[in-house]
């Protein structure tokens, strides 16, 4: 076949990842793990495609030479195109099982596990992965009466935490794409412009990317709360026009080959209140304190404490976590679900870990969010994006 | 509060829906159902927002005056903005439970159910909804030892099947948006153009919408397999240039206020082979036969049979289902997961049902897909989009 897909990483990188995962499995007491999180499937094998709305997974057994891909027949061909797995380790399920009210694709997954001689294994599943439904789990349990099934505690998510140099390069490209999209949003925004016109411009830029690095789809659509909508973070756009005086925020991610660099910026249509600019200054100062603290050997909670100290010095405080680890992601979320920058998280930072320090603060009448995506470098957090760091004023 | 969100439907429409759902619950033997599918949550209450990556749901009890919204505190405000639910029926969970390794938000959901006196109820859950994870289910089971938990069999999905006139109006707007985006894709496509430039143009148009109807995000990103990539349906775009001679397909949905009208069209860069055009003619003839059959009282399998008869007359055949019901949708899928246009599905069609007849066929060396979204009208299926129905040639 003509090559129609550029593989992301050489086979050695996948081999290294699988080997590290097997080491973690042995330490945790698992013979076999099942990964349904699309980001874990991709990270382990390279498998890519918008097929995560049907049951599918990657299996890693400590004694098997390769992971096994299991999924819908029409997507098995994607597995052959995007991965280096041998054909015998790409296993499709029967098409008639799609949306079958009684049977389930995971009946055939259980049979596959038994057929490979793994029917009595200690199996770790991703109990809280978005697409690992209750029904997936119950069909697996029913088909594997000899096995022990337990939560693998996001074992592969944790293995993804430190990015290789090749991954960091993609994160930096994602950051450049995000920077370009914030600039594009700034140009597109003006009083009277329908909200969806700004979003359309952002999506256009995020998809085009930057010279040499095309953009990919993000795990979350662009969010742009306006005015009182800024009081709640997850409302999406409407086709109402932007008002002539209002606070608005944009939260987007630049994405390069599924690697995400998210960013939040705060805008003001018309002259901003003095207090808004003052709050922005404090927040950026807090972020800089966090970035400075984000050195190898420091802990996640120390980064939060450094940011919190700046807030406290200014008579402010914030209760929820201030950030989370980032990297490879698929809808519906771009967080890795591992390290949080919050009190109690004593994970020691290492070079190559990436985070989104989501530094926002809501006061009585308004809020400001000015975040940064960063990679841990030898002397602190290195910003992946380069967007203006004050409140962006749109006249 | 200033109104910052235009509610989609009047309170009477939501009341009618909830009342119909309660009737179905009584028939199925459920006192209480939990809906985690974001489309079901929205259809029952109007709740909208990109918050489905954390556990949340809508509860309907047969004896309660209103549904209850349960979710993250920061999204409770979205619930107050987008729904008519009284404050007492909007119940946030504790923020510390987000990504908690031991406790889970559904511990508090179980407590809520017990507190309302529903602890011994016959409860129907959505066992196969994308975001109803194994862990959600196990925490609920643990917290509700007196209740009986069973699969509700997509009860609300089935209730969504027949669209109201207000919903059909949104579906038609979604169709107009999709038509505009296919035209825009056709303009953007040319040999040498990077793939992501075509996708960027499509996303721009889908988001802008058409005059009077802004576009929303789709449950699936635009898909555009090129050349040999057309052999597998779910690979997403790259930044490679389009070749000077190749087959390509586009599958997108126009979306208006979360209502989806999907469409597939087949393109050829450079002069298409004669056999491709011949196949396209057969496929469109098959679709027309299906549309003609899609009258009230006819069954889903009869629509498939009408399409299949045209194929057979031309010495062709296709095994998998030829379509599925559509309407309100959130990522990762725009199908309603109810009626399939396939043998064995004897659902009787009614006016207001909407389907995507996904009429594609793959032969040895190439394939053609030319689909239609339609609403069942008094004398057959009425197309929601109006895009060219032959192979679209791009020079």
Interface residues (C-beta under 8 A of the other chain):
Chain A: X1 X2 X4 X5 X6 X48 X49 X50 X51 X52 X53 X74 X75 X77 X78 X81 X82 X95 X99 X101 X125 X127 X128 X129 X130 X131 X132 X133 X134 X135 X136 X137 X138 X151 X153 X194 X195 X196 X197 X199 X200 X201 X203 X204 X205 X207 X208 X209 X213 X214 X215 X216 X217 X220 X221 X223 X226 X227 X228 X229 X231 X232 X233 X234 X235 X236 X237 X238 X239 X240 X319 X320 X331 X332 X333 X337 X340
Chain B: X1 X2 X4 X5 X6 X48 X49 X50 X51 X52 X53 X74 X75 X77 X78 X81 X82 X95 X99 X101 X125 X127 X128 X129 X130 X131 X132 X133 X134 X135 X136 X137 X138 X151 X153 X194 X195 X196 X197 X199 X200 X201 X203 X204 X205 X207 X208 X209 X213 X214 X215 X216 X217 X220 X221 X223 X226 X227 X228 X229 X231 X232 X233 X234 X235 X236 X237 X238 X239 X240 X319 X320 X331 X332 X333 X337 X340
